[in-house]
Amino acid sequence: MKLRIKFEVNKGQEVKKLSRTFSNLDKALTNEELKNFANAYIALSEVESYSFEKITEEKIN
């Protein structure tokens, strides 16, 4: 499972769109735990707006 955090940062006169993806996360993590992690990561910088995406992998034959 992966968690992608998309966010915008104000760099003076410019707003930059960035994303960070965390991979190989434990599949047992709950959505609330993922949300808490993402909120803690966002709190480390001055972010204008953000969104979180839980990415699951499914094998198809």
A tleap script that builds the chain and sets N, CA, C and O, in Angstrom:
source leaprc.protein.ff14SB
mol = sequence {
  NMET LYS LEU ARG ILE LYS PHE GLU VAL ASN
  LYS GLY GLN GLU VAL LYS LYS LEU SER ARG
  THR PHE SER ASN LEU ASP LYS ALA LEU THR
  ASN GLU GLU LEU LYS ASN PHE ALA ASN ALA
  TYR ILE ALA LEU SER GLU VAL GLU SER TYR
  SER PHE GLU LYS ILE THR GLU GLU LYS ILE
  CASN
}
set mol.1.N position { 0.842 -1.165 0.000 }
set mol.1.CA position { 0.000 0.000 0.000 }
set mol.1.C position { 0.889 1.231 0.000 }
set mol.1.O position { 1.989 1.222 0.553 }
set mol.2.N position { 0.395 2.291 -0.629 }
set mol.2.CA position { 1.131 3.547 -0.703 }
set mol.2.C position { 0.238 4.688 -0.218 }
set mol.2.O position { -0.989 4.581 -0.219 }
set mol.3.N position { 0.873 5.767 0.192 }
set mol.3.CA position { 0.165 6.983 0.573 }
set mol.3.C position { 0.797 8.136 -0.184 }
set mol.3.O position { 2.001 8.370 -0.082 }
set mol.4.N position { -0.017 8.856 -0.944 }
set mol.4.CA position { 0.465 10.024 -1.673 }
set mol.4.C position { -0.133 11.265 -1.020 }
set mol.4.O position { -1.336 11.340 -0.769 }
set mol.5.N position { 0.733 12.230 -0.754 }
set mol.5.CA position { 0.308 13.505 -0.192 }
set mol.5.C position { 0.581 14.566 -1.255 }
set mol.5.O position { 1.730 14.788 -1.635 }
set mol.6.N position { -0.475 15.219 -1.733 }
set mol.6.CA position { -0.348 16.305 -2.694 }
set mol.6.C position { -0.571 17.606 -1.933 }
set mol.6.O position { -1.501 17.721 -1.135 }
set mol.7.N position { 0.305 18.596 -2.193 }
set mol.7.CA position { 0.157 19.850 -1.476 }
set mol.7.C position { 0.719 21.010 -2.287 }
set mol.7.O position { 1.478 20.819 -3.237 }
set mol.8.N position { 0.326 22.220 -1.890 }
set mol.8.CA position { 0.794 23.438 -2.523 }
set mol.8.C position { 1.523 24.266 -1.482 }
set mol.8.O position { 1.056 24.420 -0.354 }
set mol.9.N position { 2.677 24.799 -1.874 }
set mol.9.CA position { 3.512 25.603 -0.980 }
set mol.9.C position { 3.707 26.969 -1.617 }
set mol.9.O position { 4.012 27.070 -2.806 }
set mol.10.N position { 3.533 28.012 -0.829 }
set mol.10.CA position { 3.732 29.373 -1.299 }
set mol.10.C position { 5.213 29.715 -1.225 }
set mol.10.O position { 5.792 29.779 -0.141 }
set mol.11.N position { 5.820 29.934 -2.387 }
set mol.11.CA position { 7.243 30.291 -2.482 }
set mol.11.C position { 7.356 31.745 -2.936 }
set mol.11.O position { 7.749 32.021 -4.069 }
set mol.12.N position { 7.010 32.665 -2.049 }
set mol.12.CA position { 7.057 34.083 -2.408 }
set mol.12.C position { 5.895 34.444 -3.299 }
set mol.12.O position { 4.745 34.430 -2.860 }
set mol.13.N position { 6.181 34.768 -4.550 }
set mol.13.CA position { 5.129 35.135 -5.488 }
set mol.13.C position { 4.602 33.936 -6.271 }
set mol.13.O position { 3.715 34.082 -7.113 }
set mol.14.N position { 5.134 32.779 -6.002 }
set mol.14.CA position { 4.787 31.573 -6.762 }
set mol.14.C position { 4.245 30.491 -5.827 }
set mol.14.O position { 4.758 30.299 -4.725 }
set mol.15.N position { 3.206 29.790 -6.276 }
set mol.15.CA position { 2.684 28.649 -5.538 }
set mol.15.C position { 3.135 27.384 -6.266 }
set mol.15.O position { 2.822 27.194 -7.442 }
set mol.16.N position { 3.866 26.524 -5.567 }
set mol.16.CA position { 4.384 25.299 -6.179 }
set mol.16.C position { 3.515 24.115 -5.776 }
set mol.16.O position { 3.165 23.957 -4.607 }
set mol.17.N position { 3.173 23.286 -6.756 }
set mol.17.CA position { 2.437 22.055 -6.501 }
set mol.17.C position { 3.441 20.929 -6.344 }
set mol.17.O position { 4.272 20.701 -7.224 }
set mol.18.N position { 3.364 20.221 -5.218 }
set mol.18.CA position { 4.293 19.137 -4.916 }
set mol.18.C position { 3.524 17.899 -4.489 }
set mol.18.O position { 2.341 17.974 -4.156 }
set mol.19.N position { 4.196 16.770 -4.502 }
set mol.19.CA position { 3.605 15.550 -3.951 }
set mol.19.C position { 4.724 14.679 -3.391 }
set mol.19.O position { 5.861 14.716 -3.861 }
set mol.20.N position { 4.379 13.911 -2.397 }
set mol.20.CA position { 5.291 12.940 -1.791 }
set mol.20.C position { 4.543 11.621 -1.697 }
set mol.20.O position { 3.386 11.577 -1.280 }
set mol.21.N position { 5.213 10.553 -2.088 }
set mol.21.CA position { 4.607 9.231 -2.017 }
set mol.21.C position { 5.421 8.365 -1.069 }
set mol.21.O position { 6.644 8.274 -1.184 }
set mol.22.N position { 4.739 7.742 -0.146 }
set mol.22.CA position { 5.354 6.826 0.809 }
set mol.22.C position { 4.891 5.430 0.432 }
set mol.22.O position { 3.690 5.162 0.395 }
set mol.23.N position { 5.832 4.540 0.153 }
set mol.23.CA position { 5.470 3.202 -0.319 }
set mol.23.C position { 5.803 2.147 0.716 }
set mol.23.O position { 6.437 2.423 1.735 }
set mol.24.N position { 5.365 0.948 0.433 }
set mol.24.CA position { 5.595 -0.209 1.301 }
set mol.24.C position { 5.045 -0.005 2.711 }
set mol.24.O position { 5.662 -0.423 3.691 }
set mol.25.N position { 3.900 0.631 2.805 }
set mol.25.CA position { 3.258 0.826 4.102 }
set mol.25.C position { 2.545 -0.452 4.519 }
set mol.25.O position { 2.094 -1.230 3.678 }
set mol.26.N position { 2.452 -0.654 5.800 }
set mol.26.CA position { 1.777 -1.827 6.356 }
set mol.26.C position { 0.297 -1.808 5.965 }
set mol.26.O position { -0.395 -0.814 6.187 }
set mol.27.N position { -0.176 -2.891 5.391 }
set mol.27.CA position { -1.574 -2.978 4.957 }
set mol.27.C position { -2.552 -2.945 6.124 }
set mol.27.O position { -3.747 -2.723 5.928 }
set mol.28.N position { -2.052 -3.163 7.336 }
set mol.28.CA position { -2.917 -3.166 8.516 }
set mol.28.C position { -3.211 -1.751 9.027 }
set mol.28.O position { -4.052 -1.577 9.909 }
set mol.29.N position { -2.529 -0.742 8.482 }
set mol.29.CA position { -2.784 0.630 8.920 }
set mol.29.C position { -4.207 1.044 8.554 }
set mol.29.O position { -4.686 0.769 7.454 }
set mol.30.N position { -4.865 1.704 9.488 }
set mol.30.CA position { -6.232 2.175 9.240 }
set mol.30.C position { -6.185 3.511 8.510 }
set mol.30.O position { -5.148 4.175 8.476 }
set mol.31.N position { -7.304 3.895 7.934 }
set mol.31.CA position { -7.382 5.189 7.269 }
set mol.31.C position { -7.095 6.319 8.253 }
set mol.31.O position { -6.470 7.314 7.887 }
set mol.32.N position { -7.540 6.174 9.486 }
set mol.32.CA position { -7.309 7.200 10.508 }
set mol.32.C position { -5.816 7.328 10.813 }
set mol.32.O position { -5.315 8.439 10.982 }
set mol.33.N position { -5.112 6.219 10.885 }
set mol.33.CA position { -3.661 6.249 11.124 }
set mol.33.C position { -2.921 6.888 9.953 }
set mol.33.O position { -1.980 7.655 10.156 }
set mol.34.N position { -3.341 6.577 8.733 }
set mol.34.CA position { -2.735 7.196 7.558 }
set mol.34.C position { -2.989 8.700 7.550 }
set mol.34.O position { -2.101 9.488 7.227 }
set mol.35.N position { -4.196 9.084 7.906 }
set mol.35.CA position { -4.552 10.496 7.966 }
set mol.35.C position { -3.718 11.221 9.026 }
set mol.35.O position { -3.258 12.338 8.788 }
set mol.36.N position { -3.521 10.605 10.185 }
set mol.36.CA position { -2.703 11.205 11.240 }
set mol.36.C position { -1.257 11.389 10.781 }
set mol.36.O position { -0.644 12.419 11.060 }
set mol.37.N position { -0.713 10.397 10.080 }
set mol.37.CA position { 0.643 10.499 9.550 }
set mol.37.C position { 0.738 11.643 8.546 }
set mol.37.O position { 1.661 12.456 8.611 }
set mol.38.N position { -0.211 11.705 7.622 }
set mol.38.CA position { -0.200 12.746 6.598 }
set mol.38.C position { -0.329 14.130 7.223 }
set mol.38.O position { 0.359 15.062 6.806 }
set mol.39.N position { -1.197 14.274 8.211 }
set mol.39.CA position { -1.348 15.565 8.890 }
set mol.39.C position { -0.062 15.965 9.604 }
set mol.39.O position { 0.297 17.143 9.609 }
set mol.40.N position { 0.632 15.016 10.201 }
set mol.40.CA position { 1.898 15.304 10.868 }
set mol.40.C position { 2.944 15.746 9.849 }
set mol.40.O position { 3.716 16.667 10.117 }
set mol.41.N position { 2.979 15.106 8.695 }
set mol.41.CA position { 3.925 15.488 7.649 }
set mol.41.C position { 3.635 16.901 7.158 }
set mol.41.O position { 4.556 17.702 6.993 }
set mol.42.N position { 2.366 17.212 6.925 }
set mol.42.CA position { 1.953 18.534 6.446 }
set mol.42.C position { 2.295 19.612 7.465 }
set mol.42.O position { 2.643 20.732 7.091 }
set mol.43.N position { 2.200 19.285 8.743 }
set mol.43.CA position { 2.469 20.259 9.798 }
set mol.43.C position { 3.927 20.715 9.829 }
set mol.43.O position { 4.240 21.721 10.466 }
set mol.44.N position { 4.822 19.995 9.153 }
set mol.44.CA position { 6.235 20.345 9.146 }
set mol.44.C position { 6.575 21.544 8.268 }
set mol.44.O position { 7.671 22.095 8.373 }
set mol.45.N position { 5.646 21.955 7.400 }
set mol.45.CA position { 5.927 23.080 6.518 }
set mol.45.C position { 4.689 23.943 6.339 }
set mol.45.O position { 3.589 23.564 6.740 }
set mol.46.N position { 4.880 25.103 5.735 }
set mol.46.CA position { 3.777 26.024 5.504 }
set mol.46.C position { 3.085 25.651 4.191 }
set mol.46.O position { 3.543 26.008 3.105 }
set mol.47.N position { 1.990 24.939 4.317 }
set mol.47.CA position { 1.274 24.410 3.165 }
set mol.47.C position { -0.013 25.191 2.967 }
set mol.47.O position { -0.742 25.453 3.923 }
set mol.48.N position { -0.292 25.565 1.711 }
set mol.48.CA position { -1.508 26.302 1.376 }
set mol.48.C position { -2.736 25.384 1.355 }
set mol.48.O position { -3.760 25.688 1.968 }
set mol.49.N position { -2.622 24.271 0.650 }
set mol.49.CA position { -3.719 23.302 0.561 }
set mol.49.C position { -3.111 21.924 0.365 }
set mol.49.O position { -1.952 21.802 -0.029 }
set mol.50.N position { -3.898 20.881 0.641 }
set mol.50.CA position { -3.365 19.530 0.540 }
set mol.50.C position { -4.475 18.516 0.350 }
set mol.50.O position { -5.645 18.799 0.609 }
set mol.51.N position { -4.094 17.329 -0.106 }
set mol.51.CA position { -5.008 16.197 -0.204 }
set mol.51.C position { -4.194 14.923 -0.005 }
set mol.51.O position { -2.985 14.902 -0.236 }
set mol.52.N position { -4.868 13.870 0.424 }
set mol.52.CA position { -4.233 12.584 0.670 }
set mol.52.C position { -4.869 11.540 -0.229 }
set mol.52.O position { -6.072 11.585 -0.485 }
set mol.53.N position { -4.059 10.594 -0.711 }
set mol.53.CA position { -4.556 9.486 -1.526 }
set mol.53.C position { -3.982 8.178 -1.011 }
set mol.53.O position { -2.767 8.021 -0.900 }
set mol.54.N position { -4.857 7.254 -0.703 }
set mol.54.CA position { -4.431 5.904 -0.334 }
set mol.54.C position { -4.417 5.089 -1.621 }
set mol.54.O position { -5.423 5.003 -2.326 }
set mol.55.N position { -3.266 4.493 -1.917 }
set mol.55.CA position { -3.106 3.730 -3.146 }
set mol.55.C position { -2.896 2.269 -2.770 }
set mol.55.O position { -1.917 1.925 -2.108 }
set mol.56.N position { -3.805 1.427 -3.189 }
set mol.56.CA position { -3.688 0.004 -2.910 }
set mol.56.C position { -3.330 -0.729 -4.199 }
set mol.56.O position { -3.649 -0.280 -5.300 }
set mol.57.N position { -2.678 -1.836 -4.041 }
set mol.57.CA position { -2.283 -2.631 -5.189 }
set mol.57.C position { -3.095 -3.923 -5.213 }
set mol.57.O position { -3.296 -4.579 -4.191 }
set mol.58.N position { -3.542 -4.255 -6.391 }
set mol.58.CA position { -4.302 -5.479 -6.550 }
set mol.58.C position { -3.755 -6.211 -7.764 }
set mol.58.O position { -3.676 -5.646 -8.855 }
set mol.59.N position { -3.385 -7.447 -7.576 }
set mol.59.CA position { -2.869 -8.242 -8.691 }
set mol.59.C position { -4.042 -8.771 -9.510 }
set mol.59.O position { -5.036 -9.248 -8.964 }
set mol.60.N position { -3.906 -8.679 -10.805 }
set mol.60.CA position { -4.907 -9.250 -11.689 }
set mol.60.C position { -4.229 -10.259 -12.595 }
set mol.60.O position { -3.112 -10.052 -13.071 }
set mol.61.N position { -4.920 -11.331 -12.814 }
set mol.61.CA position { -4.345 -12.413 -13.624 }
set mol.61.C position { -4.818 -12.309 -15.054 }
set mol.61.O position { -4.442 -13.131 -15.890 }
savepdb mol mol.pdb
quit
